């Protein structure tokens, strides 16, 4: 199976760390990056082809929706 490239975007560091630990346990997931800043996430999305984004929908600057 092809690895799925994924990104984590959440404004809470503990949530990011938890998701990172879950991603590491799934052999077909490749973590491209993680960020607490949705603006930074937009830059990553524009540069890196991704298959999956773990996205917090309630963040202070930009909603995940």
PDB file of N, CA, C and O in Angstrom:
ATOM      1  N   UNK A   1       0.837  -1.189   0.000  1.00  0.00           N
ATOM      2  CA  UNK A   1       0.000   0.000   0.000  1.00  0.00           C
ATOM      3  C   UNK A   1       0.881   1.252   0.000  1.00  0.00           C
ATOM      4  O   UNK A   1       1.912   1.300   0.671  1.00  0.00           O
ATOM      5  N   UNK A   2       0.468   2.238  -0.745  1.00  0.00           N
ATOM      6  CA  UNK A   2       1.165   3.522  -0.820  1.00  0.00           C
ATOM      7  C   UNK A   2       1.012   4.276   0.499  1.00  0.00           C
ATOM      8  O   UNK A   2      -0.054   4.268   1.114  1.00  0.00           O
ATOM      9  N   UNK A   3       2.095   4.926   0.921  1.00  0.00           N
ATOM     10  CA  UNK A   3       2.013   5.758   2.126  1.00  0.00           C
ATOM     11  C   UNK A   3       1.149   6.981   1.853  1.00  0.00           C
ATOM     12  O   UNK A   3       1.234   7.590   0.787  1.00  0.00           O
ATOM     13  N   UNK A   4       0.323   7.329   2.820  1.00  0.00           N
ATOM     14  CA  UNK A   4      -0.485   8.546   2.745  1.00  0.00           C
ATOM     15  C   UNK A   4       0.262   9.658   3.464  1.00  0.00           C
ATOM     16  O   UNK A   4       0.573   9.540   4.649  1.00  0.00           O
ATOM     17  N   UNK A   5       0.548  10.730   2.750  1.00  0.00           N
ATOM     18  CA  UNK A   5       1.228  11.870   3.354  1.00  0.00           C
ATOM     19  C   UNK A   5       0.203  12.705   4.097  1.00  0.00           C
ATOM     20  O   UNK A   5      -0.830  13.082   3.542  1.00  0.00           O
ATOM     21  N   UNK A   6       0.501  12.993   5.376  1.00  0.00           N
ATOM     22  CA  UNK A   6      -0.486  13.709   6.176  1.00  0.00           C
ATOM     23  C   UNK A   6       0.133  14.889   6.917  1.00  0.00           C
ATOM     24  O   UNK A   6       1.345  14.971   7.117  1.00  0.00           O
ATOM     25  N   UNK A   7      -0.746  15.790   7.310  1.00  0.00           N
ATOM     26  CA  UNK A   7      -0.396  17.006   8.035  1.00  0.00           C
ATOM     27  C   UNK A   7      -1.345  17.130   9.220  1.00  0.00           C
ATOM     28  O   UNK A   7      -2.531  16.815   9.117  1.00  0.00           O
ATOM     29  N   UNK A   8      -0.807  17.595  10.349  1.00  0.00           N
ATOM     30  CA  UNK A   8      -1.616  17.839  11.545  1.00  0.00           C
ATOM     31  C   UNK A   8      -1.683  19.347  11.778  1.00  0.00           C
ATOM     32  O   UNK A   8      -0.656  20.026  11.805  1.00  0.00           O
ATOM     33  N   UNK A   9      -2.901  19.862  11.944  1.00  0.00           N
ATOM     34  CA  UNK A   9      -3.096  21.294  12.230  1.00  0.00           C
ATOM     35  C   UNK A   9      -4.036  21.402  13.434  1.00  0.00           C
ATOM     36  O   UNK A   9      -5.212  21.047  13.354  1.00  0.00           O
ATOM     37  N   UNK A  10      -3.499  21.895  14.537  1.00  0.00           N
ATOM     38  CA  UNK A  10      -4.294  22.044  15.761  1.00  0.00           C
ATOM     39  C   UNK A  10      -3.659  23.138  16.592  1.00  0.00           C
ATOM     40  O   UNK A  10      -2.433  23.228  16.658  1.00  0.00           O
ATOM     41  N   UNK A  11      -4.467  23.973  17.229  1.00  0.00           N
ATOM     42  CA  UNK A  11      -3.921  25.063  18.032  1.00  0.00           C
ATOM     43  C   UNK A  11      -3.501  24.622  19.434  1.00  0.00           C
ATOM     44  O   UNK A  11      -2.980  25.433  20.201  1.00  0.00           O
ATOM     45  N   UNK A  12      -3.719  23.360  19.780  1.00  0.00           N
ATOM     46  CA  UNK A  12      -3.350  22.862  21.100  1.00  0.00           C
ATOM     47  C   UNK A  12      -2.206  21.847  20.966  1.00  0.00           C
ATOM     48  O   UNK A  12      -2.356  20.799  20.338  1.00  0.00           O
ATOM     49  N   UNK A  13      -1.063  22.186  21.569  1.00  0.00           N
ATOM     50  CA  UNK A  13       0.123  21.333  21.473  1.00  0.00           C
ATOM     51  C   UNK A  13      -0.119  19.907  21.972  1.00  0.00           C
ATOM     52  O   UNK A  13       0.352  18.968  21.331  1.00  0.00           O
ATOM     53  N   UNK A  14      -0.830  19.698  23.086  1.00  0.00           N
ATOM     54  CA  UNK A  14      -1.068  18.312  23.520  1.00  0.00           C
ATOM     55  C   UNK A  14      -1.837  17.485  22.476  1.00  0.00           C
ATOM     56  O   UNK A  14      -1.586  16.291  22.316  1.00  0.00           O
ATOM     57  N   UNK A  15      -2.759  18.121  21.780  1.00  0.00           N
ATOM     58  CA  UNK A  15      -3.513  17.414  20.731  1.00  0.00           C
ATOM     59  C   UNK A  15      -2.596  17.052  19.570  1.00  0.00           C
ATOM     60  O   UNK A  15      -2.706  15.963  19.007  1.00  0.00           O
ATOM     61  N   UNK A  16      -1.696  17.956  19.211  1.00  0.00           N
ATOM     62  CA  UNK A  16      -0.737  17.668  18.144  1.00  0.00           C
ATOM     63  C   UNK A  16       0.121  16.468  18.530  1.00  0.00           C
ATOM     64  O   UNK A  16       0.300  15.546  17.735  1.00  0.00           O
ATOM     65  N   UNK A  17       0.648  16.482  19.743  1.00  0.00           N
ATOM     66  CA  UNK A  17       1.523  15.386  20.200  1.00  0.00           C
ATOM     67  C   UNK A  17       0.768  14.052  20.211  1.00  0.00           C
ATOM     68  O   UNK A  17       1.327  13.022  19.833  1.00  0.00           O
ATOM     69  N   UNK A  18      -0.477  14.066  20.635  1.00  0.00           N
ATOM     70  CA  UNK A  18      -1.273  12.846  20.658  1.00  0.00           C
ATOM     71  C   UNK A  18      -1.496  12.313  19.240  1.00  0.00           C
ATOM     72  O   UNK A  18      -1.331  11.120  18.985  1.00  0.00           O
ATOM     73  N   UNK A  19      -1.871  13.204  18.325  1.00  0.00           N
ATOM     74  CA  UNK A  19      -2.071  12.789  16.938  1.00  0.00           C
ATOM     75  C   UNK A  19      -0.774  12.288  16.315  1.00  0.00           C
ATOM     76  O   UNK A  19      -0.784  11.315  15.560  1.00  0.00           O
ATOM     77  N   UNK A  20       0.342  12.943  16.624  1.00  0.00           N
ATOM     78  CA  UNK A  20       1.633  12.480  16.114  1.00  0.00           C
ATOM     79  C   UNK A  20       1.921  11.056  16.582  1.00  0.00           C
ATOM     80  O   UNK A  20       2.412  10.233  15.810  1.00  0.00           O
ATOM     81  N   UNK A  21       1.616  10.770  17.840  1.00  0.00           N
ATOM     82  CA  UNK A  21       1.867   9.417  18.351  1.00  0.00           C
ATOM     83  C   UNK A  21       0.973   8.393  17.658  1.00  0.00           C
ATOM     84  O   UNK A  21       1.410   7.269  17.409  1.00  0.00           O
ATOM     85  N   UNK A  22      -0.259   8.756  17.344  1.00  0.00           N
ATOM     86  CA  UNK A  22      -1.149   7.856  16.614  1.00  0.00           C
ATOM     87  C   UNK A  22      -0.649   7.613  15.195  1.00  0.00           C
ATOM     88  O   UNK A  22      -0.658   6.480  14.713  1.00  0.00           O
ATOM     89  N   UNK A  23      -0.213   8.680  14.528  1.00  0.00           N
ATOM     90  CA  UNK A  23       0.267   8.559  13.147  1.00  0.00           C
ATOM     91  C   UNK A  23       1.485   7.634  13.097  1.00  0.00           C
ATOM     92  O   UNK A  23       1.605   6.824  12.178  1.00  0.00           O
ATOM     93  N   UNK A  24       2.377   7.745  14.064  1.00  0.00           N
ATOM     94  CA  UNK A  24       3.576   6.900  14.099  1.00  0.00           C
ATOM     95  C   UNK A  24       3.238   5.419  14.208  1.00  0.00           C
ATOM     96  O   UNK A  24       4.021   4.568  13.786  1.00  0.00           O
ATOM     97  N   UNK A  25       2.085   5.112  14.769  1.00  0.00           N
ATOM     98  CA  UNK A  25       1.679   3.714  14.948  1.00  0.00           C
ATOM     99  C   UNK A  25       1.036   3.110  13.710  1.00  0.00           C
ATOM    100  O   UNK A  25       0.825   1.898  13.655  1.00  0.00           O
ATOM    101  N   UNK A  26       0.720   3.931  12.716  1.00  0.00           N
ATOM    102  CA  UNK A  26       0.064   3.448  11.499  1.00  0.00           C
ATOM    103  C   UNK A  26       1.106   3.412  10.390  1.00  0.00           C
ATOM    104  O   UNK A  26       1.613   4.450   9.963  1.00  0.00           O
ATOM    105  N   UNK A  27       1.418   2.206   9.929  1.00  0.00           N
ATOM    106  CA  UNK A  27       2.549   2.021   9.015  1.00  0.00           C
ATOM    107  C   UNK A  27       2.396   2.738   7.677  1.00  0.00           C
ATOM    108  O   UNK A  27       3.400   3.099   7.064  1.00  0.00           O
ATOM    109  N   UNK A  28       1.175   2.951   7.212  1.00  0.00           N
ATOM    110  CA  UNK A  28       0.993   3.556   5.893  1.00  0.00           C
ATOM    111  C   UNK A  28       0.805   5.075   5.942  1.00  0.00           C
ATOM    112  O   UNK A  28       0.518   5.694   4.917  1.00  0.00           O
ATOM    113  N   UNK A  29       0.964   5.682   7.131  1.00  0.00           N
ATOM    114  CA  UNK A  29       0.888   7.143   7.239  1.00  0.00           C
ATOM    115  C   UNK A  29       2.288   7.732   7.344  1.00  0.00           C
ATOM    116  O   UNK A  29       3.123   7.244   8.105  1.00  0.00           O
ATOM    117  N   UNK A  30       2.530   8.772   6.583  1.00  0.00           N
ATOM    118  CA  UNK A  30       3.803   9.490   6.614  1.00  0.00           C
ATOM    119  C   UNK A  30       3.511  10.929   7.023  1.00  0.00           C
ATOM    120  O   UNK A  30       2.849  11.668   6.295  1.00  0.00           O
ATOM    121  N   UNK A  31       4.007  11.314   8.183  1.00  0.00           N
ATOM    122  CA  UNK A  31       3.758  12.663   8.695  1.00  0.00           C
ATOM    123  C   UNK A  31       4.686  13.656   8.004  1.00  0.00           C
ATOM    124  O   UNK A  31       5.904  13.606   8.176  1.00  0.00           O
ATOM    125  N   UNK A  32       4.105  14.546   7.232  1.00  0.00           N
ATOM    126  CA  UNK A  32       4.852  15.579   6.518  1.00  0.00           C
ATOM    127  C   UNK A  32       5.190  16.717   7.474  1.00  0.00           C
ATOM    128  O   UNK A  32       6.263  17.312   7.380  1.00  0.00           O
ATOM    129  N   UNK A  33       4.274  17.019   8.395  1.00  0.00           N
ATOM    130  CA  UNK A  33       4.510  18.089   9.347  1.00  0.00           C
ATOM    131  C   UNK A  33       3.335  18.282  10.266  1.00  0.00           C
ATOM    132  O   UNK A  33       2.276  17.677  10.097  1.00  0.00           O
ATOM    133  N   UNK A  34       3.543  19.138  11.243  1.00  0.00           N
ATOM    134  CA  UNK A  34       2.462  19.513  12.148  1.00  0.00           C
ATOM    135  C   UNK A  34       2.676  20.966  12.540  1.00  0.00           C
ATOM    136  O   UNK A  34       3.809  21.434  12.651  1.00  0.00           O
ATOM    137  N   UNK A  35       1.585  21.661  12.745  1.00  0.00           N
ATOM    138  CA  UNK A  35       1.659  23.078  13.098  1.00  0.00           C
ATOM    139  C   UNK A  35       0.454  23.481  13.939  1.00  0.00           C
ATOM    140  O   UNK A  35      -0.631  22.910  13.827  1.00  0.00           O
ATOM    141  N   UNK A  36       0.678  24.473  14.776  1.00  0.00           N
ATOM    142  CA  UNK A  36      -0.432  25.032  15.554  1.00  0.00           C
ATOM    143  C   UNK A  36      -0.977  26.289  14.887  1.00  0.00           C
ATOM    144  O   UNK A  36      -1.944  26.882  15.367  1.00  0.00           O
ATOM    145  N   UNK A  37      -0.362  26.693  13.789  1.00  0.00           N
ATOM    146  CA  UNK A  37      -0.753  27.922  13.108  1.00  0.00           C
ATOM    147  C   UNK A  37      -1.385  27.590  11.750  1.00  0.00           C
ATOM    148  O   UNK A  37      -0.700  27.088  10.860  1.00  0.00           O
ATOM    149  N   UNK A  38      -2.676  27.864  11.585  1.00  0.00           N
ATOM    150  CA  UNK A  38      -3.331  27.540  10.318  1.00  0.00           C
ATOM    151  C   UNK A  38      -2.773  28.299   9.119  1.00  0.00           C
ATOM    152  O   UNK A  38      -2.855  27.814   7.990  1.00  0.00           O
ATOM    153  N   UNK A  39      -2.206  29.481   9.349  1.00  0.00           N
ATOM    154  CA  UNK A  39      -1.580  30.235   8.260  1.00  0.00           C
ATOM    155  C   UNK A  39      -0.355  29.467   7.747  1.00  0.00           C
ATOM    156  O   UNK A  39      -0.145  29.365   6.538  1.00  0.00           O
ATOM    157  N   UNK A  40       0.447  28.930   8.667  1.00  0.00           N
ATOM    158  CA  UNK A  40       1.591  28.103   8.279  1.00  0.00           C
ATOM    159  C   UNK A  40       1.128  26.860   7.527  1.00  0.00           C
ATOM    160  O   UNK A  40       1.783  26.417   6.584  1.00  0.00           O
ATOM    161  N   UNK A  41       0.006  26.307   7.946  1.00  0.00           N
ATOM    162  CA  UNK A  41      -0.531  25.112   7.288  1.00  0.00           C
ATOM    163  C   UNK A  41      -0.852  25.386   5.826  1.00  0.00           C
ATOM    164  O   UNK A  41      -0.622  24.536   4.966  1.00  0.00           O
ATOM    165  N   UNK A  42      -1.376  26.557   5.545  1.00  0.00           N
ATOM    166  CA  UNK A  42      -1.696  26.919   4.161  1.00  0.00           C
ATOM    167  C   UNK A  42      -0.419  26.889   3.310  1.00  0.00           C
ATOM    168  O   UNK A  42      -0.432  26.407   2.177  1.00  0.00           O
ATOM    169  N   UNK A  43       0.673  27.404   3.863  1.00  0.00           N
ATOM    170  CA  UNK A  43       1.947  27.372   3.153  1.00  0.00           C
ATOM    171  C   UNK A  43       2.429  25.960   2.886  1.00  0.00           C
ATOM    172  O   UNK A  43       2.937  25.671   1.802  1.00  0.00           O
ATOM    173  N   UNK A  44       2.275  25.083   3.859  1.00  0.00           N
ATOM    174  CA  UNK A  44       2.677  23.680   3.691  1.00  0.00           C
ATOM    175  C   UNK A  44       1.812  23.018   2.631  1.00  0.00           C
ATOM    176  O   UNK A  44       2.321  22.291   1.778  1.00  0.00           O
ATOM    177  N   UNK A  45       0.523  23.262   2.678  1.00  0.00           N
ATOM    178  CA  UNK A  45      -0.414  22.662   1.716  1.00  0.00           C
ATOM    179  C   UNK A  45      -0.088  23.109   0.294  1.00  0.00           C
ATOM    180  O   UNK A  45      -0.210  22.322  -0.645  1.00  0.00           O
ATOM    181  N   UNK A  46       0.321  24.351   0.129  1.00  0.00           N
ATOM    182  CA  UNK A  46       0.652  24.858  -1.207  1.00  0.00           C
ATOM    183  C   UNK A  46       1.939  24.252  -1.758  1.00  0.00           C
ATOM    184  O   UNK A  46       2.100  24.152  -2.974  1.00  0.00           O
ATOM    185  N   UNK A  47       2.861  23.844  -0.876  1.00  0.00           N
ATOM    186  CA  UNK A  47       4.166  23.336  -1.308  1.00  0.00           C
ATOM    187  C   UNK A  47       4.231  21.816  -1.382  1.00  0.00           C
ATOM    188  O   UNK A  47       4.963  21.272  -2.209  1.00  0.00           O
ATOM    189  N   UNK A  48       3.495  21.137  -0.550  1.00  0.00           N
ATOM    190  CA  UNK A  48       3.634  19.693  -0.369  1.00  0.00           C
ATOM    191  C   UNK A  48       2.367  18.960  -0.794  1.00  0.00           C
ATOM    192  O   UNK A  48       1.278  19.295  -0.327  1.00  0.00           O
ATOM    193  N   UNK A  49       2.488  17.969  -1.667  1.00  0.00           N
ATOM    194  CA  UNK A  49       1.293  17.180  -1.993  1.00  0.00           C
ATOM    195  C   UNK A  49       0.888  16.327  -0.783  1.00  0.00           C
ATOM    196  O   UNK A  49       1.698  15.565  -0.255  1.00  0.00           O
ATOM    197  N   UNK A  50      -0.355  16.461  -0.358  1.00  0.00           N
ATOM    198  CA  UNK A  50      -0.848  15.736   0.821  1.00  0.00           C
ATOM    199  C   UNK A  50      -2.030  14.855   0.439  1.00  0.00           C
ATOM    200  O   UNK A  50      -2.750  15.125  -0.522  1.00  0.00           O
ATOM    201  N   UNK A  51      -2.205  13.799   1.215  1.00  0.00           N
ATOM    202  CA  UNK A  51      -3.341  12.908   1.034  1.00  0.00           C
ATOM    203  C   UNK A  51      -4.371  13.068   2.152  1.00  0.00           C
ATOM    204  O   UNK A  51      -5.551  12.769   1.970  1.00  0.00           O
ATOM    205  N   UNK A  52      -3.906  13.543   3.314  1.00  0.00           N
ATOM    206  CA  UNK A  52      -4.760  13.560   4.491  1.00  0.00           C
ATOM    207  C   UNK A  52      -4.343  14.709   5.408  1.00  0.00           C
ATOM    208  O   UNK A  52      -3.153  14.938   5.625  1.00  0.00           O
ATOM    209  N   UNK A  53      -5.330  15.427   5.941  1.00  0.00           N
ATOM    210  CA  UNK A  53      -5.051  16.493   6.908  1.00  0.00           C
ATOM    211  C   UNK A  53      -5.906  16.248   8.152  1.00  0.00           C
ATOM    212  O   UNK A  53      -7.130  16.145   8.071  1.00  0.00           O
ATOM    213  N   UNK A  54      -5.239  16.157   9.300  1.00  0.00           N
ATOM    214  CA  UNK A  54      -5.931  16.107  10.579  1.00  0.00           C
ATOM    215  C   UNK A  54      -6.072  17.561  11.020  1.00  0.00           C
ATOM    216  O   UNK A  54      -5.086  18.199  11.386  1.00  0.00           O
ATOM    217  N   UNK A  55      -7.288  18.080  10.985  1.00  0.00           N
ATOM    218  CA  UNK A  55      -7.510  19.514  11.120  1.00  0.00           C
ATOM    219  C   UNK A  55      -8.500  19.815  12.236  1.00  0.00           C
ATOM    220  O   UNK A  55      -9.630  19.328  12.239  1.00  0.00           O
ATOM    221  N   UNK A  56      -8.051  20.625  13.177  1.00  0.00           N
ATOM    222  CA  UNK A  56      -8.930  21.123  14.234  1.00  0.00           C
ATOM    223  C   UNK A  56      -9.912  22.106  13.588  1.00  0.00           C
ATOM    224  O   UNK A  56      -9.501  22.990  12.837  1.00  0.00           O
ATOM    225  N   UNK A  57     -11.185  21.955  13.874  1.00  0.00           N
ATOM    226  CA  UNK A  57     -12.165  22.829  13.228  1.00  0.00           C
ATOM    227  C   UNK A  57     -12.431  24.111  14.005  1.00  0.00           C
ATOM    228  O   UNK A  57     -13.059  25.033  13.485  1.00  0.00           O
ATOM    229  N   UNK A  58     -11.956  24.176  15.251  1.00  0.00           N
ATOM    230  CA  UNK A  58     -12.197  25.369  16.057  1.00  0.00           C
ATOM    231  C   UNK A  58     -10.860  25.935  16.530  1.00  0.00           C
ATOM    232  O   UNK A  58     -10.313  25.507  17.546  1.00  0.00           O
ATOM    233  N   UNK A  59     -10.347  26.904  15.773  1.00  0.00           N
ATOM    234  CA  UNK A  59      -9.078  27.543  16.105  1.00  0.00           C
ATOM    235  C   UNK A  59      -9.295  29.047  16.174  1.00  0.00           C
ATOM    236  O   UNK A  59     -10.237  29.561  15.570  1.00  0.00           O
ATOM    237  N   UNK A  60      -8.434  29.762  16.903  1.00  0.00           N
ATOM    238  CA  UNK A  60      -8.682  31.190  17.122  1.00  0.00           C
ATOM    239  C   UNK A  60      -8.542  32.084  15.894  1.00  0.00           C
ATOM    240  O   UNK A  60      -9.294  33.051  15.771  1.00  0.00           O
ATOM    241  N   UNK A  61      -7.615  31.804  14.984  1.00  0.00           N
ATOM    242  CA  UNK A  61      -7.409  32.719  13.863  1.00  0.00           C
ATOM    243  C   UNK A  61      -8.241  32.369  12.638  1.00  0.00           C
ATOM    244  O   UNK A  61      -8.848  33.247  12.025  1.00  0.00           O
ATOM    245  N   UNK A  62      -8.269  31.103  12.286  1.00  0.00           N
ATOM    246  CA  UNK A  62      -9.037  30.645  11.123  1.00  0.00           C
ATOM    247  C   UNK A  62      -9.724  29.340  11.508  1.00  0.00           C
ATOM    248  O   UNK A  62      -9.091  28.452  12.080  1.00  0.00           O
ATOM    249  N   UNK A  63     -10.999  29.218  11.203  1.00  0.00           N
ATOM    250  CA  UNK A  63     -11.712  27.978  11.498  1.00  0.00           C
ATOM    251  C   UNK A  63     -11.252  26.884  10.540  1.00  0.00           C
ATOM    252  O   UNK A  63     -10.965  27.154   9.374  1.00  0.00           O
ATOM    253  N   UNK A  64     -11.184  25.673  11.024  1.00  0.00           N
ATOM    254  CA  UNK A  64     -10.767  24.541  10.214  1.00  0.00           C
ATOM    255  C   UNK A  64     -11.758  24.202   9.108  1.00  0.00           C
ATOM    256  O   UNK A  64     -11.403  23.534   8.137  1.00  0.00           O
ATOM    257  N   UNK A  65     -12.968  24.648   9.248  1.00  0.00           N
ATOM    258  CA  UNK A  65     -13.977  24.367   8.219  1.00  0.00           C
ATOM    259  C   UNK A  65     -13.706  25.222   7.011  1.00  0.00           C
ATOM    260  O   UNK A  65     -14.438  25.145   6.023  1.00  0.00           O
TER     261      UNK A  65
END
